[in-house]
Each structure stands twice: as structure tokens, then as C-alpha cells.
Amino acid sequence: MGEIENLSVKVKNFKCFGDEPQGFESIKPVNIIIGRNNSGKSSLLLLFKHLLQNEIKFSENLNHNSITPEIFLKSKLEENEVKNVFSESTRGGDVPGHNHWEFGKQFVGTELTWRLNHNHDHQFLDIGTCNNGTKPFDLFPSLKRYQQQLANHISNPLRQLAFKHISAERDIIPESDKVKNYVVECNGNGITNLIQNYLNKDYLPRKIIEEDLLLELNKILNPDIQIEKIVCELLADNRWEIKLFEKSKGYIALSQSGSGLKTIIHVLVNLFLVPKVESNDLSKYIFGFEELENNLHPALLRRLLSYIYNTAINEKCTFILTTHSSVEIDQFSKSPEAQIIYIQHNGTSAQCHCVKTYIENSGILDDLDIRASDMLQSNGIIW
């Protein structure tokens, strides 16, 4: 997570974002994007979907005013990256010092900004002031040819990651069996098939659902609900249905349950099952979840958010959550491992900034038209 946390990611001319680069000055383990409906929250989240592809391609419908999007990254140069350009074993030429590293070592920790091109090439844009307070390339203009070389060797930690998305419009429904096709889509399609395969196929471990997933589910639901079993039943139309057993209610079809419960299961499938299917560590993912608060009781939402936060810290993965709820502000505004990105749309383009003060938080609540009664509700005082 450390490499990503030191990375600035911005974009311009992308959907609702205009000619002024907008985005993240840094990336925290938990990143809350908040704003009114249609302000640009989903656009900023989905930027990462494009960033993490092998080849960055923007279709014309993603352009702003018919201008192709541009992506800008900024991070601090590491010692090994600088040594790839200014080697200890190289000397002479117009580079001052006993060897090239003697001159180049001052760039370690200096911020470098580059444009990310469609094939992940890096185009040098700017380099900041070194830690010693100097700008060596201004003092030695003939060496500016090394700036692009530094950009070529700086690492982009996003290339190592996968993006998993939960959209605001989602559901979990009965599904037909698809053997060894375990794709889970952002709208929830594939979840039933994945769970029933783990329960019914002899080459997959049932324990992952019957014990492990059940344990994680109850961590969030307790003390309000205690699920005893997760099973799948074959319906008359040959589709599989997930059912949950609760001691006081018996078996309940998930398709007939509230969307809040489905949201929690959708999150757990992404965090718990998908990495197992893909044989990936959780630290290799960025999770983009939209509007988890929809039809979820504030007390349950707080427990789900706490679960997400603990997962981010313990497993070193990254979450980007969009919301227009006050619960996330209340829960994360004082956390050092989280940040709130506030998006406003002026009718022409969207702008975003990181919220850092109580006054700014209050301004968000006013802009979102969150009333005192909403705040009481979000804190579980009334429901």
C-alpha cells in the first residue's frame, strides 16, 4: 500500500472533468468520494478501471467536449529508480562528480510528474525541488535529457493491481450452473453461480462457504442477525438459489431478502471469494464500491464500513467508496488512514478536493442538504 499511498493520480477531459486536472493528491487505504447525485463520483471511481487495464483506451463517449482524456501521475523517485539512470559505475561526460551517482543521488525522494500514455509509456512533465532545496536541472540545463530517462524508470504501482467494482445498481438472483466460469460482475451477476459451485463441486472446498464466508458474514450482521447456514437449492427451472438459515425464521431465499443483506454478501464475495478464484493476494486489488448505504440500516452500514477499514489496514488493499451519505463522513473524517474527496459540479465541469477540516465537513453536509434528523438517524439514535 505504501507505494500507492505516495502516488498522485489526476485526469483531465475525462467525462465530467474539464481541462483542469482533477483527482487524488495521494491514495489512502480508504478513500471516500462524496458529492451530490450526478456530480462525478462514479466517473472518478471508474478512472481506476481504465488505469489498470493493460492498454489504456478511452472511447469517444468518455471525452469531455470532444477532447481526449489525459492522465497525470506523480510520485517520489526511489533510490533504485535513480540508480538506473545515474549509475555508480558510470563517470565522465558532462555529469559532475566522481561518478554519475554522486550527482544523481540528490534526486532520491524528489517528486516527478509524468503523463501516462495509452501503452503505459511515461512522458516526462515536471520534477520538483530536491530535498537539499536545489533544482539541479536548472543549474545544469545540458543534463535535462536525463529527465525523460527518470520518467522512463519510475515505477507505476498501479500496473500490478486489479480493479473490482460494485455498481450502485446491483442484485443477487437465481442463476443457472456455469462450470468453471466464476466471473462476478459489478451488478452482482455470477455471485449465485460462484457460491453454488463451491458448495456443490467436489473439486472446490465447501468449507470456504460453509465456515469461512459464514463467519465473515456474521461478523458484520451480529448482533442483529445470526446466520446458521448458507446453502444453495436447485429450483424447478434449473436455476440455483442461495438460501440463508436463521434459527428464528428458518431458510430464507436471498432473492427475497432485503437489498442491504445482498450488498453485504456482494462485498464479502469480492473480498473473500474472488481473490481465491483468481489466486491473488488482497493487497493486489483496488476495490471500487458505489453507494453501499443504499437500503442498509445505518448501524449495519457502520459495521460494514468498519469491516472494510480493518480489511484495508490488515490486508494492505485499497478501497474507493462513493457516497452521498453522512455516515461515511462521521466514520472516516478523523481517520489518518482514510480521506474524503469532495466533488462539486458547476454545470460545466466537476472539481474535487480533499476535505481536511471540520468546517469543510460542515460545508459538505450543507451542500448535500443533510438535516439534523438525518445525522441522528445515521448515528443510530432514530430509525
Secondary structure, 3 states (H helix, E strand, C coil): CHHHHCCEEEEECECCECCCCEEECCCCCEEEEECCCCCCHHHHHHHHHHHCCCCCCCCHHHEECCECCEEEEEEECCHHHHHCCCCCCCCCCCCCCCCHHHHHHHHCCCEEEEEECCCCCEEEEEECCCCCCCCHHHHCHHHCHHHHHHHHHCCCHHHHCEEEEECCCCCCCCECCCCCCCCCCCCCCCHHHHHHHHHHCCCCCCHHHHHHHHHHHHHHHCCCCCEEEEEEEECCCCCEEEEEEECCCEEEEHHHCCHHHHHHHHHHHHHHHHHHHCCCCHHHEEEEEECCCCCCCHHHHHHHHHHHHHHHHHHCCEEEEEECCHHHHHHHCCCCCEEEEEEEECCCCEEEEEECCHHHHHHHHHHCCCCHHHHHHHCCCCC
